[in-house]
Amino acid sequence: MLSESYAEFNTSTFRLAVAQFEEAADHLDLDLRLRERLKLPQRTLIVSVPIRMDNGSVKVYEGYRVQHDTALGPSKGGVRFHPDVHLGEVAALAMWMTWKSALVGLPYGGAKGGVRVAPEKLSLAELERLTRRYTAEIAPLIGPDEDIPAPDVGTNAQVMAWMMDTYSQQVGYAVPGVVTGKPLSIGGSLGREDATGRGVVEVIGEALKRFNMKMAEATAVVQGFGNVGMHTAKILYEAGAKVLAVSDAKG
């Protein structure tokens, strides 16, 4: 259960993350004091992101960066630009990032960030101004040894390039390690774009083994056709599965 003192996190997404954690903690017989600490983020930042629109007006968007835990190393997690982004969702995603890193033995904690905005409604210039202002506002919390943003829903390699450049301007030298998912030309990793989709297919392959099935016998429906869904569908097809349908936000 969540304390009333933390009502700002009390959303359905965050309650789901906490319920999953408590179920795992029961199996681990985790110390009650440690449970209370790990149910809530270590650090939370809410920022105003004012930008000048192309028509000369000024709009102010709300942005977030949440660091759930840094016990294993610097926190790590994506940045979402989406109109439904809110603090509870970002906090839940940061918590899930902590568990994902820990389960596979990576020396990272979990973090997440976002801005409540519909990026498709912005011009490229407006999107750049939004990204750079958001980066400047969260700059005190991020860095290669502190917290490393990455692309997520509504963001891409271009957004990461702007984030890296803005942070680098503030410190006075190029810092490619401040973000992941940036273009190859400025230090990005080959294979990063399709890595998540490839990971989904790897997990599906392991699940099929449990059911004594072969990939060529499987059918698939992919919900979402962004960076993850697109590559998942493509790699499933290449692996022999029959992809029956895909969908995106428009149908």
TAWODA-V261421 format. One record per backbone hydrogen bond with DSSP energy under -1.0 kcal/mol. NH is the residue of the N-H (numbers start at 1). CO is the residue of the C=O. E is the energy in kcal/mol with one decimal. If there is no record, write none. Layout:
<<NH & CO & E> <NH & CO & E>>
This chain:
<<6 & 3 & -1.9> <7 & 4 & -1.1> <9 & 6 & -1.6> <10 & 7 & -1.3> <11 & 9 & -2.2> <15 & 11 & -2.8> <16 & 12 & -1.9> <17 & 13 & -2.0> <18 & 14 & -2.4> <19 & 15 & -2.4> <20 & 16 & -2.4> <21 & 17 & -2.2> <22 & 18 & -2.8> <23 & 19 & -2.0> <24 & 20 & -2.1> <25 & 21 & -2.9> <26 & 22 & -2.0> <27 & 23 & -1.5> <28 & 24 & -1.8> <30 & 25 & -2.3> <35 & 31 & -2.1> <36 & 32 & -1.9> <37 & 33 & -1.5> <38 & 34 & -2.4> <39 & 35 & -1.3> <40 & 37 & -1.1> <42 & 67 & -1.2> <43 & 67 & -2.3> <45 & 65 & -2.3> <47 & 63 & -2.7> <49 & 61 & -3.2> <51 & 59 & -2.7> <53 & 57 & -3.2> <56 & 53 & -2.0> <59 & 51 & -2.3> <61 & 49 & -2.2> <63 & 47 & -3.0> <64 & 114 & -2.9> <65 & 45 & -1.9> <66 & 112 & -3.2> <67 & 43 & -3.0> <68 & 110 & -2.3> <69 & 110 & -1.1> <75 & 146 & -2.2> <76 & 109 & -1.4> <77 & 148 & -1.8> <79 & 150 & -1.9> <80 & 113 & -2.3> <81 & 153 & -2.4> <82 & 115 & -1.8> <85 & 82 & -1.6> <90 & 86 & -2.3> <91 & 87 & -2.6> <92 & 88 & -2.1> <93 & 89 & -2.6> <94 & 90 & -2.1> <95 & 91 & -1.9> <96 & 92 & -2.4> <97 & 93 & -1.9> <98 & 94 & -1.6> <99 & 95 & -1.7> <100 & 96 & -2.5> <101 & 97 & -2.3> <102 & 98 & -2.2> <103 & 99 & -2.7> <104 & 100 & -1.4> <105 & 102 & -1.2> <106 & 101 & -2.7> <108 & 106 & -2.1> <109 & 74 & -1.8> <111 & 76 & -1.9> <112 & 66 & -2.0> <113 & 78 & -2.1> <114 & 64 & -2.1> <115 & 80 & -2.7> <116 & 62 & -2.6> <117 & 115 & -1.5> <121 & 118 & -1.9> <122 & 119 & -1.6> <127 & 123 & -2.6> <128 & 124 & -2.1> <129 & 125 & -2.3> <130 & 126 & -2.5> <131 & 127 & -2.5> <132 & 128 & -2.7> <133 & 129 & -2.2> <134 & 130 & -2.7> <135 & 131 & -2.6> <136 & 132 & -2.2> <137 & 133 & -2.1> <138 & 134 & -1.9> <141 & 138 & -2.2> <143 & 147 & -2.7> <146 & 143 & -1.6> <147 & 143 & -1.7> <148 & 75 & -2.2> <155 & 152 & -2.1> <160 & 156 & -2.0> <161 & 157 & -2.1> <162 & 158 & -2.1> <163 & 159 & -2.2> <164 & 160 & -2.8> <165 & 161 & -2.5> <166 & 162 & -2.5> <167 & 163 & -2.4> <168 & 164 & -2.6> <169 & 165 & -2.3> <170 & 166 & -1.5> <171 & 167 & -1.7> <172 & 168 & -1.9> <173 & 168 & -1.0> <178 & 175 & -1.6> <180 & 149 & -1.9> <186 & 183 & -1.4> <187 & 184 & -1.7> <188 & 183 & -2.0> <192 & 189 & -1.9> <198 & 194 & -2.4> <199 & 195 & -2.1> <200 & 196 & -2.1> <201 & 197 & -2.0> <202 & 198 & -2.0> <203 & 199 & -2.1> <204 & 200 & -2.3> <205 & 201 & -2.5> <206 & 202 & -1.9> <207 & 203 & -2.3> <208 & 204 & -2.5> <209 & 205 & -1.4> <210 & 206 & -1.2> <211 & 207 & -1.0> <212 & 209 & -1.3> <213 & 208 & -2.7> <217 & 214 & -1.8> <218 & 215 & -1.4> <220 & 242 & -2.4> <222 & 245 & -2.4> <224 & 247 & -1.6> <230 & 226 & -2.5> <231 & 227 & -1.3> <232 & 228 & -2.5> <233 & 229 & -2.6> <234 & 230 & -2.1> <235 & 231 & -2.8> <236 & 232 & -2.6> <237 & 233 & -2.2> <238 & 234 & -2.2> <239 & 235 & -1.8> <240 & 237 & -1.3> <241 & 236 & -2.2> <242 & 218 & -2.4> <244 & 220 & -2.6> <247 & 222 & -1.6> <251 & 248 & -1.6>>
